[in-house]
Amino acid sequence: MADFWGCGVTFPGSFIEGRLPLLKKLYISLYGDLASPPTLVTAFAYAPQLYQVHLDGVTLPWITLPWGQLTCLGLSNINATHCVHFLHQTPNLETLTVADIEYDDIAPPPVRLAHLHTLKFHEYQRDITLLDHLTLPALANLELPAADWNLTQNCIDAVARSSFALRSLVITFTGANVPFDPIPYLRAVPTVSDLRIRAAEWGVHTLRHFFRAMAEPGFLPNLRTLSFNPFPHSIEIPYGDLAAFLASRWHGRSNNPGDARLESFELVLAPELDFDPTTEWLGCLARVGSRWAQAQYPGPSQNCGHGE
């Protein structure tokens, strides 16, 4: 039997019956007639090797799963209250991905996930509100969409409530013009060693503010990897501030000798940029003593470099 089971048909009742002893991964979407009593799917109740499940449009009364053994769960297109109810059923989760969570006036009950080390929010920035109801003491890896100013505080409050030691943080800009300043949130997670920012549509002033904060003694003292991949449009880069930041991180900080040395910096520029700005940038990197290697990627105009 295959490890992954999929079914794209409509069926009445518990049409699928039996045991699935070899099933390891399951992706299921259930969109029933909301005016009728929900169909209870019991086909996957016995699946001793099932550990990874994604539920799309599913509410708790519709399906029976071996909840206690699940370690990886994805939830999408459901109400926040139902989402939290699922989490109460899965105390051994290690990885959680959520997308397109709907909210109403009913506050879901809080839930503590003692083993969760990876949490991913996809695209919809209001999904971050789910953090208000979670306590995650073991969280080490977080992916979240860039949020507006009001939602930044949700992230900061989550850090204070859970006291987790975050190691990896990915912030993705989803195309909307979101005035998101990551600096207040980054100050709240000083344990981060791997920071990745995707599709940031920042101007020169925002970049200057970011690089100057990154050069401050004691700011993200454990940072070893920083990535901007990609910058989707042509931008003006404040090369002087970039060089000062890299020098402070790569040559060590005399005021904070315990700070980690930056080991990897990645900046992927938009393909439509001409080579002159890139040449100036490489010159800045060379002046601060970095080594440079150009990496070739498939497709036209998709070359980028990686500093070491």
Buried (B, 14 or more C-beta within 10 A) or exposed (E): EEEEBEEEEEEEEEEBEEEBEEBBBBEBBBEBEEEEEBBEBEBBBBBEEBBBBBBBBBBBEBBBBBBEEBBBBBBBBBBBBBBBBBBBBBBBBBBBBBBBBBBEEEEBEEBEBEBBBBBBBBEBBBBBBBBBBBBBBBBBBBBBBBBEEEBBBBBBEBBEBBEBBBBBBBBBBEEEEBEBBBBEBBBBBBBBBBBBBBBBBBEEEBBBBBBBBBBBEEBBBBBBBBBBBBBBEEBEBBBEBBBBBBBBBBEBBEEBEEBBEBBEBBBBBEBEBEEEBBEEBBEBBEEBEBEEEEEEEEEEEEBBBBBE
